[in-house]
Amino acid sequence: MSQEAGMQEMYTLKTIAETLNTSNDLSPMLDTVVGKLLELTGLTTGWVFLIGERGDYSCVSDHNLPPALLHKEKEPMRCGTCWCVNRFWDGRLDNAVNIINCKRIEDATEHQWGDTHDITHHATVPLRSGDKMMGLLNVASPGKEHFSDSELALLQAVAYQIGSAMERMRLYSAEQRRADLYARLGEFSRSLGLKMNECSNADDMARTVVKLLVQHYDWPFVALLAQKNGTLSVQAAHANGLEETKTFCEIPPEVGRRLHRVIDSHRAAQLSSAEIGELAALCDTSLPVSAMSSGLAAAIPLSPPGETAVLVVGLGSASDLLQADREVMDALAEHITASWESLRLVDKRRELTRLEERNRLARDLHDSVNQMLFSLSLTAKGAERMLSGSAELHPAAEAMRDIRSLSQEALKEMRALIMQLRPAGLESGLLSALQEYGTGQGLQVIVNRTGMRTLPRSIEEGLWRIGQEALNNVRKHAGVTAADITLQLTDTEAVLVVADRGKGGAKRRQAMPASSLGLSIMRERAQSLGGRLELASSSRKGTSVTVVIPLPSELG
């Protein structure tokens, strides 16, 4: 190499190094460097491919492409494959090499996409930093079919400079992204803490989490999936900031297996474009499926106590899930899981407070009204005996007998009310508690159950009280001493049926407000739980009370 050529090479490397230090923005930097490289080497055309870990590639910079390669918005540079990209994928491209007859140019010539400016060959150089392979630098000139060893060595040195600068920019960008993501995580956590008081169950919690994630992270697609009967189903979804009402739709088996592997790993993981496209289509989102299938998505496993769930988010058009994203997503999962546990604890505290208040009221009724009714019954009985002891029946004796009978009936009602206020026995199950209650009321109760799942405490107690009132009506109005109770449980609802074969008449009592207070209370309890009460009554078939209560997701 002549001294002049050596000086020119040193000048080229110095100029490229100075250019690389002028920006932290990758695309403008590459555009500037490619243009400067072509200017210094006398070449005319150049382009850069960035190639991801999954083999996908994109042309992120180009300079002075011939018309043939600009066809249909640079389609030849976006689609298909070629020798240099294939060698890069195979790991066989270690140094700068000559490429004979560029396939992209050949395809453009074959399909007559335009003038090639007499470019047939190019040199290709791998971009790397250490062992990390990033992409390719290609350069060419009209009529140039061969690059000398010295030219390839210079291109190789420039490629090392570009690769090192790209790695520096990647690290800088990753730190910026990490800081931004953690700042958003703090805002999300505060918002979730404020919204917690508005969540009454796991379904509310899921919708709140998804909505807040869309607001704070600007993610185009967010879906929360929960496991029901061994199958993951969509519980809540947002796309483009719009809440989707289509929930609990079952996901395809292939996607389900992939998500279960993510859950088992306990770490956030990247999803393929096909997988996120399937989920976006499944959720019937307002976001075009093509937009989701061309972007990046991640699955974040959650660990609500005793349950299985996963959060799926569309992150936009990034090519790979960065380490910063994984760290923040794992922290995000911990925050959401902690909030779920907090919701459970708050609900338990509320329930304990309600139980304590009911127990206090029951004790007060027992110590005051119940004792007074018992004393009234004894007093009336003593007065009745005194009046009945005379030779001639005193006129007040019959009145004392009525007072005693009424006080005993009121005492029985008061004891039943106290028992309702203190729902002892639910520890052994709703049906066992109702059967025991019916037995205490002098009824023979036969119970039957279909389906297995855990009932939320509020729903279990609501059904317990409705069942008590229904059994009270059997005792007071049916004219029989037997009743049948059926509890049917599905994924979406609980159905409680209390039936007897008595004389009916419940419809007539319902039409008289003064005598249908119990039916009104049962209906109000059912409606307060979001359900409904159905009444069927006839003199031939007896009376059946059916209560249908929707059940929330078993998540949380």
ZAZAVEX-518832 format. One line per 2 residues: number of its first residue (from 0); for each residue x, y, z of C-alpha. Coordinates in steps of 0.2 Angstrom, whole numbers, always signed. Last residue first. Example, Ala and Ser with C-alpha at 12.3 -4.5 7.8 and 13.67 -1.06 7.14 Angstrom:
1> +68 -5 +36 ~ +62 -22 +39 $
***
This chain:
555> -290 -68 +212 ~ -295 -77 +196 $
553> -311 -88 +199 ~ -320 -76 +187 $
551> -336 -68 +194 ~ -352 -78 +196 $
549> -369 -73 +191 ~ -383 -77 +203 $
547> -399 -86 +198 ~ -412 -89 +212 $
545> -426 -101 +210 ~ -440 -102 +223 $
543> -452 -117 +220 ~ -470 -119 +226 $
541> -482 -133 +226 ~ -486 -144 +211 $
539> -505 -145 +212 ~ -510 -129 +222 $
537> -498 -119 +211 ~ -482 -109 +214 $
535> -467 -103 +203 ~ -456 -89 +209 $
533> -440 -83 +200 ~ -427 -72 +208 $
531> -414 -63 +199 ~ -395 -59 +200 $
529> -383 -44 +201 ~ -379 -48 +220 $
527> -391 -34 +225 ~ -404 -41 +214 $
525> -404 -58 +223 ~ -405 -49 +240 $
523> -419 -38 +234 ~ -429 -53 +228 $
521> -427 -62 +244 ~ -432 -46 +254 $
519> -448 -45 +243 ~ -452 -63 +246 $
517> -451 -61 +265 ~ -461 -45 +265 $
515> -475 -54 +255 ~ -490 -52 +268 $
513> -491 -34 +269 ~ -487 -32 +251 $
511> -502 -42 +245 ~ -499 -48 +227 $
509> -484 -59 +232 ~ -496 -68 +244 $
507> -507 -73 +230 ~ -492 -79 +220 $
505> -486 -89 +235 ~ -502 -98 +236 $
503> -495 -116 +235 ~ -503 -130 +245 $
501> -487 -139 +248 ~ -475 -150 +237 $
499> -459 -140 +241 ~ -445 -132 +232 $
497> -429 -122 +236 ~ -419 -119 +220 $
495> -401 -111 +220 ~ -393 -107 +204 $
493> -375 -101 +203 ~ -368 -93 +188 $
491> -354 -91 +175 ~ -342 -106 +177 $
489> -356 -117 +182 ~ -364 -122 +199 $
487> -381 -129 +202 ~ -388 -130 +220 $
485> -404 -140 +223 ~ -414 -139 +239 $
483> -429 -150 +242 ~ -442 -147 +256 $
481> -452 -157 +268 ~ -464 -153 +283 $
479> -479 -148 +273 ~ -493 -135 +275 $
477> -484 -123 +263 ~ -486 -107 +272 $
475> -476 -105 +288 ~ -463 -119 +287 $
473> -461 -117 +268 ~ -460 -99 +270 $
471> -446 -101 +283 ~ -437 -112 +271 $
469> -438 -99 +258 ~ -431 -86 +271 $
467> -417 -97 +275 ~ -413 -100 +257 $
465> -412 -82 +253 ~ -401 -79 +268 $
463> -389 -93 +263 ~ -389 -88 +245 $
461> -383 -70 +250 ~ -370 -78 +262 $
459> -363 -88 +248 ~ -363 -73 +236 $
457> -354 -62 +249 ~ -341 -76 +253 $
455> -337 -79 +235 ~ -342 -97 +229 $
453> -328 -110 +226 ~ -331 -122 +212 $
451> -339 -139 +209 ~ -354 -143 +198 $
449> -371 -151 +203 ~ -378 -152 +221 $
447> -393 -160 +229 ~ -401 -157 +246 $
445> -416 -165 +255 ~ -423 -156 +269 $
443> -435 -163 +282 ~ -442 -148 +291 $
441> -445 -144 +310 ~ -437 -127 +309 $
439> -421 -134 +317 ~ -420 -147 +303 $
437> -422 -133 +290 ~ -407 -124 +298 $
435> -396 -140 +297 ~ -401 -143 +279 $
433> -397 -124 +275 ~ -380 -126 +283 $
431> -376 -142 +275 ~ -381 -134 +258 $
429> -370 -119 +260 ~ -354 -128 +266 $
427> -346 -134 +282 ~ -339 -117 +287 $
425> -357 -110 +283 ~ -362 -117 +300 $
423> -366 -102 +310 ~ -374 -88 +300 $
421> -376 -76 +315 ~ -389 -63 +308 $
419> -399 -77 +301 ~ -399 -86 +318 $
417> -405 -70 +327 ~ -419 -69 +315 $
415> -424 -87 +318 ~ -424 -84 +337 $
413> -435 -68 +334 ~ -447 -78 +324 $
411> -448 -91 +338 ~ -450 -78 +351 $
409> -464 -70 +341 ~ -473 -86 +340 $
407> -471 -89 +359 ~ -477 -71 +362 $
405> -492 -73 +351 ~ -497 -89 +360 $
403> -495 -82 +377 ~ -505 -66 +372 $
401> -519 -77 +365 ~ -520 -87 +381 $
399> -520 -71 +391 ~ -534 -65 +381 $
397> -544 -81 +384 ~ -541 -79 +403 $
395> -547 -61 +402 ~ -565 -66 +403 $
393> -563 -76 +419 ~ -569 -94 +418 $
391> -580 -96 +433 ~ -574 -108 +448 $
389> -557 -99 +448 ~ -540 -107 +443 $
387> -541 -102 +425 ~ -537 -84 +430 $
385> -522 -89 +440 ~ -516 -101 +426 $
383> -518 -88 +412 ~ -508 -75 +423 $
381> -494 -87 +424 ~ -494 -91 +405 $
379> -495 -73 +401 ~ -480 -69 +413 $
377> -470 -83 +405 ~ -473 -77 +387 $
375> -469 -59 +392 ~ -453 -65 +400 $
373> -448 -74 +384 ~ -452 -59 +374 $
371> -442 -48 +385 ~ -427 -60 +384 $
369> -428 -60 +365 ~ -430 -41 +364 $
367> -415 -37 +375 ~ -400 -50 +377 $
365> -404 -59 +361 ~ -407 -44 +351 $
363> -391 -36 +357 ~ -381 -52 +354 $
361> -388 -53 +336 ~ -384 -35 +333 $
359> -366 -38 +339 ~ -365 -53 +328 $
357> -371 -43 +313 ~ -358 -30 +316 $
355> -344 -42 +318 ~ -349 -52 +303 $
353> -349 -35 +293 ~ -332 -30 +299 $
351> -325 -48 +295 ~ -332 -46 +278 $
349> -324 -29 +275 ~ -307 -36 +282 $
347> -308 -51 +270 ~ -312 -40 +255 $
345> -297 -29 +260 ~ -286 -44 +261 $
343> -292 -51 +244 ~ -289 -34 +236 $
341> -271 -33 +244 ~ -268 -50 +236 $
339> -273 -43 +219 ~ -263 -28 +222 $
337> -247 -38 +226 ~ -250 -48 +210 $
335> -251 -32 +200 ~ -235 -25 +207 $
333> -226 -41 +205 ~ -231 -43 +187 $
331> -225 -25 +184 ~ -208 -29 +191 $
329> -207 -44 +179 ~ -212 -32 +165 $
327> -199 -19 +170 ~ -185 -31 +170 $
325> -191 -39 +153 ~ -193 -22 +145 $
323> -175 -17 +151 ~ -168 -33 +143 $
321> -175 -27 +127 ~ -189 -37 +117 $
319> -184 -37 +99 ~ -189 -28 +83 $
317> -199 -13 +90 ~ -215 -10 +80 $
315> -228 -7 +94 ~ -227 -15 +111 $
313> -243 -26 +111 ~ -246 -33 +128 $
311> -252 -50 +135 ~ -254 -52 +153 $
309> -255 -70 +160 ~ -265 -79 +173 $
307> -265 -94 +184 ~ -273 -95 +201 $
305> -269 -100 +219 ~ -265 -82 +224 $
303> -263 -71 +209 ~ -246 -75 +201 $
301> -245 -66 +184 ~ -235 -71 +169 $
299> -231 -57 +156 ~ -232 -61 +138 $
297> -224 -49 +126 ~ -229 -42 +109 $
295> -219 -34 +95 ~ -226 -28 +78 $
293> -231 -34 +61 ~ -245 -45 +67 $
291> -253 -31 +78 ~ -255 -19 +63 $
289> -261 -33 +52 ~ -274 -38 +65 $
287> -282 -20 +63 ~ -285 -12 +80 $
285> -304 -12 +84 ~ -302 -28 +93 $
283> -312 -44 +90 ~ -302 -52 +105 $
281> -299 -67 +94 ~ -291 -57 +80 $
279> -279 -48 +92 ~ -275 -65 +100 $
277> -271 -73 +83 ~ -261 -58 +78 $
275> -251 -59 +94 ~ -247 -77 +90 $
273> -242 -74 +72 ~ -231 -59 +76 $
271> -221 -70 +88 ~ -222 -68 +107 $
269> -208 -62 +118 ~ -206 -67 +136 $
267> -209 -61 +153 ~ -203 -73 +167 $
265> -211 -86 +178 ~ -205 -100 +166 $
263> -221 -110 +169 ~ -232 -95 +164 $
261> -222 -93 +148 ~ -224 -111 +144 $
259> -242 -109 +147 ~ -243 -95 +135 $
257> -235 -106 +121 ~ -247 -120 +125 $
255> -262 -108 +124 ~ -256 -100 +108 $
253> -256 -118 +100 ~ -273 -122 +108 $
251> -282 -107 +101 ~ -289 -95 +114 $
249> -306 -97 +123 ~ -317 -81 +124 $
247> -319 -76 +142 ~ -322 -58 +137 $
245> -330 -49 +122 ~ -333 -32 +130 $
243> -317 -24 +123 ~ -312 -8 +131 $
241> -306 +6 +119 ~ -289 +14 +121 $
239> -282 +8 +104 ~ -286 -10 +110 $
237> -291 -15 +127 ~ -295 -33 +134 $
235> -302 -41 +149 ~ -304 -60 +154 $
233> -298 -69 +138 ~ -298 -87 +141 $
231> -284 -100 +146 ~ -290 -117 +148 $
229> -289 -129 +163 ~ -307 -126 +169 $
227> -304 -108 +168 ~ -287 -100 +167 $
225> -286 -81 +166 ~ -280 -70 +151 $
223> -278 -51 +153 ~ -276 -42 +136 $
221> -267 -26 +131 ~ -265 -19 +114 $
219> -259 -2 +107 ~ -247 +1 +122 $
217> -247 +19 +127 ~ -239 +14 +144 $
215> -249 +24 +157 ~ -266 +24 +149 $
213> -266 +6 +141 ~ -259 -1 +158 $
211> -273 +8 +167 ~ -287 +0 +157 $
209> -279 -17 +158 ~ -277 -16 +177 $
207> -295 -9 +180 ~ -303 -23 +169 $
205> -294 -36 +179 ~ -298 -29 +196 $
203> -316 -27 +192 ~ -316 -45 +187 $
201> -307 -50 +203 ~ -320 -42 +214 $
199> -326 -26 +222 ~ -314 -14 +214 $
197> -317 +4 +217 ~ -305 +5 +233 $
195> -291 -2 +222 ~ -292 +13 +210 $
193> -281 +24 +221 ~ -268 +10 +222 $
191> -269 +6 +204 ~ -265 +25 +200 $
189> -250 +24 +211 ~ -243 +8 +204 $
187> -246 +15 +186 ~ -237 +31 +190 $
185> -222 +21 +197 ~ -222 +9 +183 $
183> -222 +24 +171 ~ -206 +30 +179 $
181> -199 +13 +178 ~ -202 +12 +160 $
179> -194 +29 +156 ~ -178 +25 +166 $
177> -177 +8 +157 ~ -180 +16 +140 $
175> -166 +29 +143 ~ -155 +15 +149 $
173> -159 +4 +133 ~ -156 +19 +122 $
171> -139 +22 +129 ~ -135 +3 +128 $
169> -141 +3 +110 ~ -132 +19 +105 $
167> -116 +11 +112 ~ -119 -5 +102 $
165> -122 +5 +86 ~ -106 +15 +89 $
163> -96 -1 +91 ~ -105 -9 +75 $
161> -101 +7 +65 ~ -83 +7 +70 $
159> -81 -12 +66 ~ -90 -9 +49 $
157> -77 +5 +45 ~ -63 -7 +48 $
155> -71 -20 +37 ~ -74 -8 +23 $
153> -55 -3 +24 ~ -51 -22 +24 $
151> -62 -24 +9 ~ -54 -10 -1 $
149> -37 -17 +3 ~ -42 -34 -2 $
147> -48 -27 -19 ~ -67 -25 -23 $
145> -73 -33 -39 ~ -87 -30 -51 $
143> -88 -11 -52 ~ -98 -7 -68 $
141> -109 +6 -58 ~ -104 +7 -40 $
139> -108 -4 -24 ~ -109 -4 -5 $
137> -118 -16 +7 ~ -117 -15 +26 $
135> -125 -29 +35 ~ -133 -32 +52 $
133> -131 -34 +71 ~ -119 -48 +76 $
131> -114 -48 +94 ~ -97 -57 +96 $
129> -87 -41 +99 ~ -98 -27 +91 $
127> -104 -32 +74 ~ -109 -26 +57 $
125> -105 -39 +43 ~ -98 -32 +27 $
123> -106 -34 +9 ~ -97 -29 -7 $
121> -108 -26 -22 ~ -111 -32 -39 $
119> -123 -29 -54 ~ -125 -10 -54 $
117> -126 -3 -72 ~ -138 +11 -66 $
115> -151 -2 -62 ~ -165 +6 -72 $
113> -182 +0 -68 ~ -193 -14 -62 $
111> -191 -25 -77 ~ -196 -41 -68 $
109> -179 -49 -73 ~ -169 -34 -70 $
107> -176 -31 -52 ~ -174 -49 -48 $
105> -156 -49 -54 ~ -153 -33 -44 $
103> -160 -41 -28 ~ -150 -57 -32 $
101> -133 -47 -32 ~ -122 -54 -46 $
99> -106 -58 -37 ~ -105 -53 -19 $
97> -87 -48 -14 ~ -83 -51 +5 $
95> -81 -42 +21 ~ -78 -53 +35 $
93> -87 -67 +46 ~ -102 -72 +35 $
91> -105 -90 +39 ~ -117 -88 +54 $
89> -131 -96 +44 ~ -142 -80 +46 $
87> -128 -69 +40 ~ -125 -81 +25 $
85> -144 -80 +21 ~ -143 -61 +22 $
83> -128 -61 +10 ~ -135 -73 -3 $
81> -152 -65 -4 ~ -170 -64 +3 $
79> -187 -59 -1 ~ -195 -42 +4 $
77> -190 -25 +10 ~ -176 -20 -1 $
75> -185 -26 -17 ~ -201 -17 -11 $
73> -192 +0 -10 ~ -208 +10 -11 $
71> -215 +1 -26 ~ -199 +0 -36 $
69> -185 +10 -27 ~ -172 -5 -31 $
67> -175 -3 -50 ~ -173 +16 -48 $
65> -155 +15 -42 ~ -152 +17 -24 $
63> -143 +34 -20 ~ -140 +31 -1 $
61> -149 +18 +10 ~ -152 +16 +29 $
59> -163 +6 +40 ~ -166 -9 +27 $
57> -175 -21 +38 ~ -172 -39 +43 $
55> -181 -54 +52 ~ -170 -68 +57 $
53> -177 -71 +75 ~ -162 -62 +83 $
51> -165 -47 +72 ~ -155 -41 +56 $
49> -152 -23 +53 ~ -148 -20 +34 $
47> -138 -5 +28 ~ -137 +2 +11 $
45> -124 +9 -1 ~ -123 +17 -18 $
43> -110 +28 -27 ~ -92 +23 -22 $
41> -78 +36 -23 ~ -71 +30 -6 $
39> -73 +46 +4 ~ -90 +51 -3 $
37> -97 +33 -1 ~ -91 +33 +17 $
35> -98 +50 +20 ~ -115 +45 +13 $
33> -115 +29 +23 ~ -110 +38 +39 $
31> -124 +52 +37 ~ -138 +39 +34 $
29> -132 +28 +48 ~ -132 +43 +60 $
27> -149 +49 +55 ~ -156 +31 +58 $
25> -147 +27 +74 ~ -150 +43 +85 $
23> -136 +46 +97 ~ -128 +58 +85 $
21> -111 +67 +81 ~ -99 +53 +87 $
19> -101 +42 +72 ~ -96 +57 +61 $
17> -80 +59 +70 ~ -76 +40 +68 $
15> -80 +41 +50 ~ -69 +55 +47 $
13> -54 +47 +56 ~ -57 +31 +47 $
11> -57 +40 +30 ~ -42 +50 +35 $
9> -32 +34 +40 ~ -37 +26 +23 $
7> -32 +41 +13 ~ -15 +42 +23 $
5> -12 +24 +18 ~ -16 +27 +0 $
3> -4 +41 +0 ~ +9 +31 +8 $
1> +7 +17 -5 ~ +0 +0 +0 $
***
